[in-house]
């Protein structure tokens, strides 16, 4: 394999047409430059130089290798600069999968703070449910997944690391002053899809009844609008209320029913610098 340092010396000799000038540029002694050139000829098995009086000149083979050396060294320097930019967070991107209410209530502030701290770092966002977000994380399609769970004992998939961000309270939405779930056992309910309504069903089960789900939507703004119009009652996460609050609904916090919000990453630490930068912003703002 060709030695990069010797290629650098060859390129300098070709550029200046002189061993003396190349040695001065590179801060080498002339004998050291001559030694490296001789070793380069031995490595390549080609005659790269010809003696010309007290100096040397490149052969055709030498000129070809010098031209390629310039290209190679340029690419190495570009790669080094790009890597430094990523390490220094003056360039690059971080890809995040995040559930809807966190996207609305949390990520705009996170995006602004990340841009303030690291202007060259690009943030890409995908709105998706936690199971899909974890699948994307494990597939390498995103760098971070912002997810929630109601049960802290739920096992993590292999390789997943969770950073706790916040505990998000659950609120009962009504148009009256009845502030407990049990007081609405005979009312109709607005709920999400079958997968998304599991927490509501569990809360009602604690009170000894099964909710009559009359309206189904995963749209948090839509849920509030339906409750405000008197079509039913509902539960909603605190982040959803932070993102949008309908003035015509009453929100009563449900004791002991938070969901736990995490930033999930994949693989062993340390995280890549862009991922670590995002985690730092998330934990500071959440």
C-alpha positions in Angstrom: 0.0 0.0 0.0 1.3 3.5 -0.9 2.4 5.7 2.0 0.4 8.9 2.1 3.3 10.9 3.5 5.5 9.8 0.6 2.7 10.7 -1.9 2.6 14.1 -0.2 6.3 14.5 -0.8 6.0 13.4 -4.4 3.2 16.0 -5.0 5.3 18.7 -3.5 8.3 17.9 -5.7 6.1 17.9 -8.8 4.5 21.2 -7.8 7.8 22.9 -7.1 10.1 21.0 -9.5 12.7 20.9 -6.8 13.7 18.7 -3.9 15.0 21.7 -2.1 11.7 23.7 -2.4 9.6 20.6 -1.5 11.8 20.1 1.6 11.3 23.7 2.6 7.6 23.6 2.2 7.2 20.3 4.2 9.9 21.3 6.8 12.0 18.2 6.0 15.7 18.0 5.3 16.8 17.4 1.7 18.3 14.0 2.6 15.0 12.9 4.2 13.0 13.9 1.1 15.4 12.0 -1.1 15.2 9.0 1.1 11.3 9.0 0.9 11.4 9.3 -2.8 13.8 6.4 -3.1 11.5 4.3 -0.9 8.5 5.3 -3.0 10.2 4.0 -6.1 11.0 0.8 -4.3 7.3 0.4 -3.2 5.9 1.1 -6.7 8.6 -0.8 -8.7 8.6 2.1 -11.2 11.2 4.7 -12.1 9.7 7.9 -11.0 12.7 10.3 -11.4 15.6 11.0 -13.6 18.7 12.9 -12.6 19.1 16.2 -14.4 22.3 17.9 -13.5 22.2 18.6 -9.8 18.4 18.2 -9.7 15.8 15.6 -10.7 12.8 15.5 -13.0 9.8 13.3 -13.0 9.4 10.5 -15.5 6.1 9.8 -17.2 5.3 7.3 -14.5 6.3 9.9 -11.9 4.0 12.5 -13.4 1.1 10.1 -13.5 1.6 9.1 -9.8 2.1 12.7 -8.8 -1.2 13.7 -10.4 -3.1 10.9 -8.7 -1.3 11.7 -5.4 -2.7 15.3 -5.6 -6.2 13.9 -6.1 -5.8 11.3 -3.3 -4.5 13.9 -0.8 -7.3 16.3 -1.7 -9.9 13.6 -1.0 -8.2 12.7 2.3 -8.2 16.3 3.4 -11.9 16.7 2.3 -12.8 13.6 4.3 -10.9 14.9 7.3 -12.6 18.3 7.1 -16.1 16.6 6.8 -15.3 14.4 9.8 -14.2 17.4 11.8 -17.4 19.2 10.9 -19.5 16.3 12.1 -17.5 15.9 15.3 -17.6 19.7 15.8 -21.3 19.6 14.9 -20.9 22.3 12.2 -22.4 19.9 9.7 -24.5 16.7 9.5 -28.0 15.7 10.4 -29.9 13.8 13.1 -33.1 11.9 12.1 -35.9 11.6 14.7 -39.1 9.6 14.7 -41.6 11.1 17.2 -45.2 10.6 18.2 -47.8 13.3 17.3 -48.3 15.3 20.5 -44.6 15.5 21.2 -44.0 16.6 17.6 -46.4 19.5 18.2 -45.7 20.4 21.8 -42.0 19.6 22.2 -40.1 19.5 18.9 -40.5 23.1 17.7 -38.7 24.3 20.8 -36.1 21.5 20.5 -35.5 22.4 16.9 -35.0 26.0 17.7 -32.6 25.3 20.5 -30.6 22.8 18.5 -30.3 25.3 15.7 -29.1 27.9 18.2 -26.4 25.6 19.6 -25.4 23.9 16.4 -26.4 26.0 13.3 -24.9 23.5 10.9 -26.8 20.5 12.2 -29.9 19.5 10.3 -32.9 18.0 12.1 -35.2 15.6 10.2 -38.5 14.6 11.8 -40.9 11.7 11.1 -44.4 11.6 12.7 -45.2 8.0 13.7 -46.4 5.9 16.6 -43.9 4.4 19.1 -43.9 0.8 17.8 -43.1 2.0 14.3 -40.6 4.5 15.6 -38.7 1.7 17.4 -38.8 -0.4 14.3 -37.3 2.5 12.3 -34.6 3.0 14.9 -33.6 -0.7 14.8 -33.5 -0.6 11.0 -31.2 2.4 11.0 -33.8 4.7 9.4 -33.6 7.2 12.3 -31.1 8.1 14.9 -33.5 8.8 17.8 -37.1 7.7 18.5 -39.1 9.8 20.9 -41.6 7.3 22.4 -43.9 6.8 25.3 -45.1 3.9 27.4 -47.6 3.6 30.3 -45.9 0.6 31.9 -42.3 1.2 33.1 -41.7 -2.5 33.4 -42.3 -3.1 29.7 -39.1 -4.9 28.3 -36.9 -3.1 25.9 -36.1 -4.7 22.5 -32.4 -5.8 22.3 -30.0 -3.0 21.7 -32.5 -0.2 22.7 -31.4 2.4 25.3 -34.0 4.7 26.8 -33.3 8.2 28.2 -36.2 9.4 30.4 -37.5 12.8 29.3 -40.7 13.5 31.3 -43.8 12.0 32.9 -46.8 13.2 30.9 -50.1 13.4 33.0 -53.4 12.2 31.6 -56.4 14.6 31.7 -60.1 14.0 31.6 -61.9 16.3 29.2 -65.4 17.3 29.9 -67.8 20.3 29.5 -68.9 20.1 33.1 -67.4 20.0 36.6 -67.5 16.2 37.1 -63.7 15.6 37.5 -63.3 11.8 37.9 -63.6 9.1 35.3 -66.0 7.1 37.5 -68.6 9.9 37.3 -68.8 9.5 33.6 -69.6 5.7 33.4 -72.9 6.4 31.7 -71.6 9.0 29.2 -70.4 8.4 25.7 -66.7 8.6 25.0 -64.4 9.9 22.3 -61.4 7.6 21.9 -58.5 6.8 19.6 -58.1 3.7 17.5 -58.2 0.3 19.2 -54.5 0.3 19.8 -54.5 3.9 21.1 -57.5 3.6 23.4 -56.0 0.8 25.6 -55.0 3.3 28.3 -58.6 4.7 28.5 -60.1 1.2 28.7 -57.7 0.4 31.5 -58.6 3.6 33.5 -62.3 2.9 33.1 -61.8 -0.7 34.1 -60.2 0.5 37.4 -63.6 2.3 38.0 -65.5 -0.9 37.2 -67.0 -0.1 33.8 -66.3 -0.4 30.1 -66.5 2.9 28.2 -69.1 3.3 25.5 -66.9 4.6 22.6 -69.2 6.5 20.3 -66.6 8.4 18.3 -63.1 7.3 17.2 -60.3 9.6 16.1 -56.5 9.8 16.8 -56.6 13.6 16.1 -56.0 15.3 19.4 -57.5 18.6 18.2 -60.5 16.6 16.9 -61.0 14.9 20.2 -61.2 18.3 22.0 -63.6 19.6 19.4 -65.9 16.7 19.8 -65.9 17.0 23.6 -66.5 20.8 23.3 -69.6 20.2 21.1 -71.1 17.9 23.8 -70.7 14.7 21.9 -68.8 12.9 24.6 -66.0 12.9 27.2 -62.4 11.8 26.6 -59.0 11.4 28.1 -56.0 13.2 26.6 -52.2 13.5 27.3 -50.8 16.6 28.8 -48.5 17.2 25.8 -51.6 17.3 23.5 -53.1 20.0 25.7 -49.8 21.9 25.6 -49.8 21.8 21.8 -53.5 22.9 21.5 -56.1 23.8 24.1 -59.8 24.2 23.2 -61.2 26.9 25.4 -64.6 25.2 25.6 -63.4 22.1 27.5 -62.5 21.5 31.1 -59.4 19.5 31.7 -59.1 17.5 35.0 -55.9 15.7 35.8 -56.3 12.0 36.4 -54.2 11.0 39.4 -51.7 8.2 39.0 -52.1 7.8 35.2 -49.1 9.4 33.5 -47.3 8.1 30.4 -43.6 8.0 30.5 -41.8 9.7 27.6 -38.3 8.6 26.5 -35.7 9.2 23.8 -34.7 5.8 22.5 -31.3 5.2 20.8 -29.8 2.0 19.5 -26.5 0.3 20.2 -23.8 0.8 22.7 -22.6 4.2 23.9 -21.1 6.6 23.1 -23.7 8.0 20.7 -22.5 9.8 17.5 -22.0 13.6 18.2 -25.2 14.7 16.3 -27.3 12.2 18.3 -25.6 13.2 21.6 -26.3 16.8 20.8 -30.0 16.2 20.3 -30.3 14.1 23.5 -28.7 17.0 25.4 -31.3 19.4 24.0 -34.2 17.0 24.6 -33.2 16.4 28.2 -32.7 20.1 29.0 -36.0 21.2 27.5 -38.4 18.2 28.2 
